Amino acid sequence: MRRVVALVFALAAATACVPTARTPGPYAAKAVKTADAVRSAIESDLLVLDAVRKGHTLATYVSVATSDAEDHASSAGSTFLSIQPPDDRSDQLRDDLSTLLNDAEDVLGDARIAGRRGDRDALLFTRAGLRRAADELDRFSQAHGG
Amino acid sequence: MKRLVTVALGILTAIGGFVDIGELVTGTAVGARFEMRLAWATGLSVVTIIVFAEMSGRVAAVSQRPVFDLVRERLGPRFAFANLVASFGITLATVAAEIGGVALAIELATSVNYVLWVPLVALLIWLVIWRVKFELMENVFGLLGLALLVATVAVWQLHPDWSDVAHQVFHPTKPATESAPSYWYYAIAMFGAGVMPYEVFFFSSGAIEDHWTEADLITARANVFIGFPIGSLVTLSLALGAALVLAPRQIEVSSLYQAALPTTQALGTWALVVVIIGFFACTFGAALETTLSCGYSLAQYFGWQWGKAVKPKHDARFHLALIVVILLATCVMLTTIDPVKITEFVIVLSAACLGDDHQRQGGDRDDQQHE
């Protein structure tokens, strides 16, 4: 009995920290959810940029908002990438999304750097890149049932 | 005239003090995700908290005894202890969430990481509880919390299609993109955000601190019946602002700064400053209330001397409990756990905990009528 209990606890401990998707369907659903989460962070940044363009905001607020958006996107991306893809098709899905996530993180990073420096022009310059990354993630999400 | 001023001040304080971190986060998140389709949950929570607060204030004013004192006497120490553990646990987690909320508000104004502000916020909470008179503390943070009414002005400036808003409010169907469990989870969260257990303990104990008698019931009822519904307008304004600005862009709310985005879009820099002051005031006020509620419930259950009006040397255990509560909540926040996540956890548990309180207070109300 003790061995059974120990085995149950060991299994619970081993699986507790690793997000899983044993079949392609749930894996694809998690990919879509991740794409949506990262796109949401980018859209938040775009709203902040709108406010910056109109002179409707504070430097400290912009700094916090752009940092939070990057952190949120990075956290969502790394959680997805840590999931073991269940088959070859899922490998391809992972590669596709990974490229989009890298692009998104790059441009969110640029926005964060400009935001923290209080460099208005550089921040507004990231707008096109953010828009492109958001649209690509949206297309990915639509293509995979999002 | 003096009575009128007292009643008006009480109403304004109730409006400003109605919102806390739970409503800030949940109102915005729900608006961004479900637009106004869950406004009914806020309406239901306002009616519920009105019933609870009016009842607990009346019981305290008439009997001159607060909630936990009566719970232990009427239901026995074992049942009361189980309730104490549940409500104290939730309120302690709420203290942590509110401290985190204050620190996040200061972060928005300074861009210095919120974790660095947590110990200072904790110290400030303790100093205010130690030094500032109950009435002054209640009024200052309640009135400053009125700053959040700027979110209502922002909604007006965003020119919503009111017929569409009314349709969503009165025909609350689940969006096709959402699952039923998700809809009901957020409905419970929206309800729970408005009916945190600490609100009842604080209202009941505050009645004793303010020396309410039956003559003060009119003030209490004005606070509850006028102040709370107007206070809930702030929550609904945050939700509607999010529905108008965040929902079309499918933005998921995960941070406090996003709650300020609709107001900033609509009204500009001055409104952003006002809304950050509102965030600070309402979370700080709620941090004071939750901390005191923890001390009140412990002291009332164990029969200790308690109250801000009592000199600390005469209610040392009560003040020690407050210090321990602040330290525990601070330690939780220093683990860098996300205050928004704690808030989400707390509000879903809150609704369940108050069901128990309702039974107890219903019993006490019946006893009052018999007496």
Interface residues (C-beta under 8 A of the other chain):
Chain A: D36 A37 R39 S40 E43 S44 L46 L47 V48 D50 A51 K54 G55 H56 T57 L58 A59 T60 Y61 S63 V64 A65 D68 H72 R116
Chain B: E107 L108 A109 T110 S111 V245 L246 R249 Q250 I251 E252 S254 S255 Y257 Q258 A260 L261 T264 Q265 L267 G268 T269 L272 V273 I276
